[in-house]
């Protein structure tokens, strides 16, 4: 099955799409420029650590360590790390500590970028909501002004043309969050807290 061809954007749309793409790319470029040298090094290391081949490398290293330690008596040498392999455990533990720290450092930076993106999304959503409210208001005004269009009461359009107050929305979300937390609390816990 062939996919239907996408409609070609209008000349004005091309410019607007291009501006939006450039704005997003500029945002990522600015965020990339804020990264310090050591943060870049840690992120490169985290990219290597995140590869499936790295797990294979760890398993191969452990197997070779144990095999080499077990082969030393055959060569007439003393074992360098007798079982239960305390040196190997120390190296693996230190590697786990470094890996965790590197991954958490990258995740913290990515969380900050994600938070900024969420703020931007919220601003765009609120702006879009204001524009839609204005369009509804203009359509209602046009409907009242046109003589050949039947004038009728539309309570839904009246309420939708009012722009949303962001503070009220956030308060409602907070209240809903409190209600959902209360719903998750088991009844016996609520009884215990009331009794005290």
N, C-alpha and C positions, 0 to 999 in steps of 0.2 A: 504494500500500500504506500502510495506517495503522500507525503505530508502536504497540506495546502500551503502555498507560498504566502509568507508573511506580507502584510500590506506595507508598501514603502512609506517611510515617514514623510510627512509634509516638510517643506523647506524650513519653516519656523521650528518644527519639532526637532530637526537635525541639530540646530544650534542649541536648543534647550537640553537635549540629550547629551551633547558634547560638553556643555557647561556643567551638567550634573556629574558626568564621568570625571571631568577635570577636578571638580570640588572634592570628590571622594579620593581621587589619586593624590591630591594635595594634602588631604588629611593624613593619609598613610605615609606620605613622604615626610611630613612634619613629625609624625610619631617616630618614624625611623631615624630621623636626625637627632632625636632626643636620647637615643640609646648610647650609653657609654661604651668605651672600648672593651672593658671587662664584661659588660653585659652581652656584647656581641660574641665574645669568646665563649661565655657560658651557653649562649643559645646555639652556637655551632656544635659545642660538645653535646648539648641535649638533643640535637638533631641526629648525631651519631648514635647516642645511647638509645634513641627511640626506634632504631632500625631492628628488624627481626634478626639480622646477622649478628648484632651485638650479643644477643642471648646465646647464639651458637658459639661465639667467641668465649663467653664466660664458661660455658659447659666444657669446651675444648681445653681451656686453661686449667680448670679444676681437674679434668681427667688426666692431662699431661703432668700436673703437679703430683697427683697421687701415684701415677705410673712411675714417674721418675723417682719418687721417694721409696716406692716398693722395690725398684730395680737396683737401688744402691747396694744392698747386701750382696747381690749377685756379682757386683763389680768389686767387692771387697772394701766398700766404703761404709761409713756410718750413715744411718738415716738422718737427713737434715731436718725433717719434720715428722717424727714418729706419730702414729695414730694416737689420738683422734685429731691430728693435724691442727694444732693450735695456731701455727703461723698462717696456714691457709684460712682458718676461720677469721683470724684478725684481718687478713687482706680482704676477704669477702665482706666482712663487716664495715671496714673502712670504705670500700668501694660502694657499698649500699648507702652509707652516710653521704658520700659525695654525690651519688646519683640522686638521692632524695633532695639534697640542697639545690642542686642544679635545676632539677625539674620544678621545684617549688619557686625558685627565682624566676624562671620563665613564666610559670603560671600566674604569678603575681603581676608581672608586667602585662600579660595578655588580659588579665582581669581588669586592669585599669583602662586598657584600650576598649574592652567590651563595655565598661561602664560609660565611657565617653560616647560610644556608639549608641548605647541605650538612651542617654540624655538627648542626643541628636534625633533619634527616632521619636522620642516623646515630643520634642519641639516641632518636628515636621508634622506629627499626628495632630497636635493642637492647632497648628497653623491651617492644616487641611480642614479640620473641623470648623474653624472660623470661616474659611472660604465657603464651605458647603452651606453653613448657616446663612451667609450673605446671599448666596445663589438662591436658596429657598425664599429668603425675604424678598428678593427682586422678582422671583417668579410669582409670588403671592401678590405683590404690588402690580405686576403686569396683568395678572388675572382680574384684579379689581378694576383696572383701567380700561381693559378691552370691552367694548359694548356688546360684542356678539358672544362673549364667554359668560356662561351662567355663573353668577356670584353665589357661592355657598360657604357655609362655615366649615372649616377644616381644623379641628382642635390639634390634630397631630402636626400639621404644617406650622401652626402657631407655636407649638412647643419646640419643634425642630429648628425654627429660624432663630431661636435664642441661642447664642453662643455659650458653650459650656464653661463654667468657672473651674479652672484647674485645681484650686484649693479645695473646692467641694468634692471633686473627683478623688483627690488624694485622701481626703478625710473619709469618704465612703469606702475606699479600698482598705484603709487602716482598720475601719470598723468591721469590714467583712473578714479581714485577716484575724482580728480578735475573736470573731464569732466562730471561724473555722478552727482556731486553736482550742476554743472552749469545747467544740464538738468532738475534738480528738481526745480530750481528757476523759479517762474512764470515770463512770459515776461514783465508784468507791473512793477515788482520789478526791472528788469534789466533796463527798460527805465527810471525809477525814479533815479537809481543810475548813469546812464549815463548823465542825465540832470543836476545833481548836479556836 
